[in-house]
Every structure is written in C-alpha cells, then in structure tokens.
C-alpha cells in the first residue's frame, strides 16, 4: 500500500512540475508565417532562457533597447525572449518605439508577428517586411552550431557559387 501512495505522490509532483514548466519556453510557438524563421526563433528562445543576461546584453547591443526595458518585457509583461527580439526587429523596421510594438503585440498576441507588423505599417512583400526575416545582428544563428538560419546560409552559399561560376565564364571569353 505504501508503494502505491509513493507512486501516486511521485506522479503528482511530476505532473505539477510539467504544468509549471509550461510557463517558460516549452510551449513557445512563434507565428511569423515563415517556418524557417519560426524554427530559428524557437532555438533563440531556448538559448535565451538558458542565459537571459547574455540575451539581454545582445539585444541591447544589437538594437539599442535599454536593458531595464528588456527586463520589464520579460518579467512584467511575461514575454518570451524571442518575442522581445521580434518586437525590437519590428520596431527597427517600422521606425516605431518598441513600447508601441509591444502594446500591439499584447493586444493581438494570437494573430502572430505578421499581423503586428502590418498594424505597425509594414506591408507584406515590402523591403521592411523582408528585413524582418533577416538577422544582421547574428542573434538567431549564434551558439547553436550553425543550425538556426541554415536556410539563409545555404542561400548565401548558392549566391557565392553562382558568382564564382559567372566570374569563371567571364575569364574564358
């Protein structure tokens, strides 16, 4: 009988741990409309949760967002690190204060980042829209062995091969 109670208690605590862990990044699913960007944001979120101080430093350095503001977004607003990163990207692309982007994100959370970007004046297909998918800061591909942003690296390799072939053809003529 004691074994049954011990097993029941262990299951209870295990289930409780899983439920409470759900408040972190385990259930984070970005909604950007771009599967590669979503995957990169999931990886960024996991890395950032492992070392928030480095994430905050990188975001501050790359996008000029005050450390205190980033910390408030993470703690008070309970945003995921990858969502704070996207808020900084949208803010930069739309030339809008990050506070306005975060307010829009919170009021349209279920609609995803594409909807937020449109509300901030970024039209689908525009150069600003495409800039949201780029990662010039290096935050998406950093520290994961190069897996995040793999699609972008492969595109770069293809461009380099094409340029190399074009230069080779030019020399033969």
Helices and strands as residue ranges (DSSP letters): H 2-21, G 25-27, H 35-50, H 52-63, H 67-75, H 81-94, H 98-107, G 109-111, H 113-119, H 127-133, H 150-172
